Amino acid sequence: MDWIKQLNEAINYIEENLAYEISYETISNIAGCSVYNFQRMFSYIADRPLSDYIRSRRLTLAAFDLLNSSDRIIDISLKYGYESQDSFTRAFKNFHGVLPSIVRNETVQLKSCPKLSFQITIKGENHMNYQIEQWPSFKVMGIANKIYTSKAFEIVPKLWENAWKDGTMKSFMEHFPDYRPAGFLGIAAGGQQGNSEEMVYIIGVTNYVDVPECKPVPALYKMTEFSYPAATWAIFEANGELPDAIQNIYKQFYTEWLPNSGYKLADLPVIECYKQENHQEVWIAIVRS
């Protein structure tokens, strides 16, 4: 599958550049999706954050350098991206459990993080309810927050908490147009190919769909309007308690559904739709491989 090939090519790029600067922009271009989507996809497939994997691989190779070369510790520190020997020493001890200086003088036990390789697996443990729709262009009104891509998983829950506290959600409920994608929407925009540092997370509702019977709802005061093009969307039912219901869908999607589907990710945001009584949907834009 092309998608599996792209994932492995992204891993190969990381492997070839562990002693150099690793560009998240390049990773996203190789994988054919946004940086944010690749980071999320990687975390569900590998069960660890991308940054943690890169750090672990570098510290694994650093241990080999200590064992097999006479390079100074400061030079090894700089080689693997650490600004000082002190920061490298802390990271090395956290990972391996020993100081780097000890490795050359004593026989110690070290940890190793192997290079990842992805392949197709068919598990079928749980069925997935989904539909594929050609959906027209639509607009969303909402509140946008610019955040660092690397902090997204930490910050996004706080944004939802603040939206309930500051009256944003009350405003949505009072002017709810009830267009699809339906419910309260969480959209990770930006952080696309060529812009890896920052992204915009939008909490909003659909206020227009480009069909004859739909009347546009003007964006509310202090809210911004965002437009999305017509596209093919895989829409997954994600009912159940949060956050597990959503997280389980992502894991199954990336590890089982997408590799066997004949589709690949489109360069559009993933949309999470939060409805009532633990009913949710995940909209993921796709294109034929």
C-alpha positions in Angstrom: 0.0 0.0 0.0 1.3 3.5 -0.9 0.3 4.8 2.6 2.4 2.2 4.4 5.3 3.0 2.0 5.0 6.7 2.8 5.1 6.0 6.6 8.2 3.8 6.2 9.8 6.5 4.1 9.1 9.1 6.8 10.8 6.7 9.3 13.7 6.3 7.0 14.1 10.1 6.7 14.1 10.3 10.6 16.7 7.5 10.8 19.0 9.2 8.3 18.9 12.5 10.1 19.1 11.5 13.8 22.5 13.2 13.9 21.2 16.3 12.1 18.2 18.6 12.3 15.0 16.7 11.6 12.4 18.8 9.8 8.8 18.1 10.6 7.8 19.9 7.4 9.8 17.3 5.4 8.2 14.5 7.4 4.7 15.8 6.6 5.6 16.1 2.9 6.8 12.5 2.8 3.8 11.2 4.6 1.4 13.4 2.6 -0.5 14.9 5.5 -0.2 17.8 7.9 2.3 17.7 10.7 -0.4 17.6 13.3 -2.1 14.7 11.6 1.2 12.8 11.3 2.0 13.3 14.9 -1.4 12.1 15.9 -1.3 9.2 13.5 2.1 8.2 14.7 1.1 8.2 18.4 -1.9 5.9 17.7 0.1 3.5 15.6 3.3 3.4 17.7 1.7 4.0 21.1 4.2 6.8 21.8 4.6 10.4 20.7 6.8 11.1 17.7 9.1 13.4 19.7 9.6 10.6 22.3 10.5 8.1 19.5 13.1 10.5 18.0 14.6 11.3 21.4 14.8 7.6 22.2 16.4 6.7 18.9 19.0 9.4 19.4 19.8 8.3 22.9 20.1 4.7 21.7 22.7 5.8 19.1 24.5 8.0 21.6 25.1 5.0 23.9 26.6 3.2 20.9 28.9 6.2 20.3 30.0 6.2 23.9 30.8 2.5 23.7 32.4 2.4 20.3 34.2 5.7 19.8 36.5 8.0 21.7 34.4 11.1 20.9 34.1 13.6 23.8 30.7 13.6 25.6 30.2 17.2 24.6 30.7 16.3 20.9 28.2 13.5 21.2 25.8 15.8 23.0 25.9 18.3 20.1 25.7 15.6 17.5 22.3 14.5 18.7 20.8 17.9 19.1 21.5 18.8 22.8 22.6 22.4 23.4 24.9 21.4 26.4 26.5 18.4 28.0 24.3 19.0 31.1 21.1 18.7 29.1 22.4 15.6 27.3 23.5 14.0 30.6 20.0 14.5 32.1 18.3 13.1 29.1 20.7 10.1 28.9 20.3 9.3 32.6 16.5 9.5 32.3 16.5 7.1 29.4 19.3 4.7 30.3 19.3 5.0 34.1 23.1 5.8 34.2 25.3 8.8 33.5 27.1 8.8 30.1 30.5 9.1 31.8 29.8 5.7 33.6 29.3 3.9 30.3 32.9 4.1 29.4 34.3 3.1 32.8 31.9 0.3 33.9 29.8 -2.5 32.5 26.3 -1.3 32.8 22.9 -2.2 31.4 21.6 0.1 28.7 18.3 0.5 26.9 17.7 0.3 23.2 14.9 1.7 21.1 14.8 -0.1 17.7 14.0 1.6 14.4 10.3 1.2 13.7 8.9 -0.4 10.6 5.2 -0.4 9.6 3.3 -3.1 7.9 -0.3 -4.0 7.2 -2.1 -6.0 9.8 -5.7 -7.2 9.8 -7.1 -7.6 13.2 -10.9 -7.0 13.0 -11.3 -7.0 16.8 -14.0 -4.4 16.7 -16.2 -3.3 13.9 -16.4 0.3 12.8 -19.5 2.1 11.7 -18.7 4.5 8.9 -19.9 6.0 5.7 -18.0 7.7 2.8 -19.6 10.9 1.5 -18.9 13.4 -1.2 -19.7 16.5 0.9 -20.1 20.0 -0.6 -18.2 23.0 0.6 -19.2 24.4 3.9 -18.4 27.0 6.5 -17.8 27.0 10.2 -18.1 29.8 12.7 -16.1 29.6 15.8 -13.2 30.7 18.1 -9.7 30.1 16.9 -6.7 29.6 19.1 -3.1 29.6 17.7 -1.1 27.0 19.6 2.2 25.2 19.1 1.8 22.0 17.3 4.0 20.1 19.8 1.7 21.2 22.7 -1.6 20.4 21.0 -2.5 17.3 23.0 -1.9 19.2 26.2 -3.6 22.5 25.3 -6.7 21.4 23.4 -8.6 20.0 26.4 -8.0 23.3 28.2 -9.5 25.2 25.3 -12.7 23.3 25.6 -12.8 23.9 29.3 -12.4 27.6 28.8 -15.0 27.7 26.1 -17.6 26.4 28.5 -16.5 28.9 31.2 -16.4 32.0 29.0 -19.8 31.6 27.4 -18.7 30.5 24.0 -20.6 27.2 24.2 -23.7 29.0 25.5 -23.6 31.3 22.4 -23.5 28.2 20.1 -26.5 26.7 21.8 -28.5 29.9 21.5 -27.8 30.2 17.8 -27.4 26.6 16.8 -28.0 26.1 13.0 -27.8 22.3 13.2 -26.1 21.8 9.9 -23.7 19.0 9.1 -21.0 18.4 10.2 -23.2 18.5 13.2 -22.7 19.3 16.9 -19.9 21.2 18.5 -16.8 20.9 16.2 -13.2 20.6 17.2 -11.0 21.3 14.1 -7.2 21.3 14.0 -6.3 23.7 11.1 -2.9 24.8 10.0 0.2 23.0 10.9 -0.1 21.8 7.3 2.7 21.0 4.9 5.3 23.8 5.1 4.2 25.1 8.5 5.1 22.7 11.3 5.6 25.0 14.3 2.1 26.3 14.9 -1.5 25.4 14.2 -4.9 26.8 14.8 -7.4 24.9 16.8 -11.0 25.9 16.2 -14.0 25.3 18.4 -17.1 26.0 16.4 -20.3 24.9 14.6 -21.2 24.6 10.9 -23.1 27.7 9.8 -23.4 27.1 6.0 -23.4 24.1 3.6 -23.3 24.8 -0.1 -26.7 23.3 -1.1 -29.7 25.1 -2.3 -31.9 24.6 0.7 -29.3 25.9 3.2 -29.5 29.4 4.5 -26.2 30.9 5.8 -26.1 31.9 9.5 -23.9 35.0 10.0 -20.9 34.5 12.3 -21.6 35.6 15.8 -19.8 38.6 17.4 -16.1 38.0 17.9 -16.3 34.7 16.0 -14.4 34.0 12.8 -15.7 32.2 9.8 -13.7 29.4 8.1 -14.4 27.8 4.7 -13.7 24.2 3.6 -13.9 22.9 0.1 -16.0 20.1 -1.3 -14.2 16.8 -0.5 -14.6 13.1 0.1 -15.0 12.4 3.8 -14.9 9.1 5.7 -17.3 9.7 8.6 -16.9 7.4 11.6 -19.4 6.8 14.4 -17.6 7.3 17.7 -20.3 6.8 20.4 -19.4 6.2 24.0 -17.5 7.8 26.9 -14.9 10.5 26.1 -12.1 10.5 25.5 -11.8 6.8 24.9 -14.5 6.7 22.2 -12.7 9.1 20.0 -9.2 7.7 20.7 -10.3 4.2 19.9 -11.6 5.3 16.5 -8.3 7.0 15.6 -6.3 3.9 16.6 -8.5 1.6 14.5 -8.6 4.0 11.6 -4.8 4.4 11.4 -3.8 0.8 12.1 -6.6 -1.1 10.4 -9.0 0.9 8.2 -6.7 3.2 6.3 -4.0 0.7 5.3 -6.6 -1.6 3.8 -9.0 1.0 2.3 -7.4 2.1 -0.9 -7.5 5.7 0.3 -4.9 8.1 1.7 -5.3 11.2 3.8 -6.3 14.4 2.1 -4.6 17.6 3.2 -7.6 18.9 5.2 -8.2 19.1 8.9 -9.8 16.2 10.8 -13.1 17.3 12.3 -14.4 15.9 15.6 -18.2 16.3 16.0 -19.5 16.3 19.6 -23.3 15.8 19.9 -25.5 14.9 22.8 -25.5 11.9 25.2 -22.0 10.6 24.2 -22.7 10.6 20.5 -19.7 11.7 18.4 -18.5 11.5 14.8 -15.0 11.9 13.3 -14.8 13.3 9.8 -11.5 12.5 8.0 -10.9 13.8 4.5 -9.6 11.1 2.1 -8.6 10.7 -1.5 -8.0 7.6 -3.6 -4.5 6.2 -3.4 
